[in-house]
């Protein structure tokens, strides 16, 4: 069975590496991007099942990246991450199709459980 794919989009290298380690150990194929252009290239080429997307990324913000992801493939699950807790942006992300958001610093176990929950539903759809 093919591994489910998780894309981690954050401009902070430490967060990307931590999340890759966590989700690799959960058995997922992980990808990382530090900016929007790179993230959208990975979305097009690798078609991730789930994207962990930081709200504040230099160059192209998380809402803009989210719009592009959903235009490309509305079935990709997107979970937003933010250090800001800006309600307006979180509401916009939900309207654009994000399933959940986590405010940094987040509980890594809660995030892991949410990703597993979201992807367990997808694997049933695909089997």
Helices and strands as residue ranges (DSSP letters): E 5-9, H 13-25, E 29-33, H 36-46, E 50-54, H 62-72, E 77-82, H 87-95, E 100-103, H 108-126
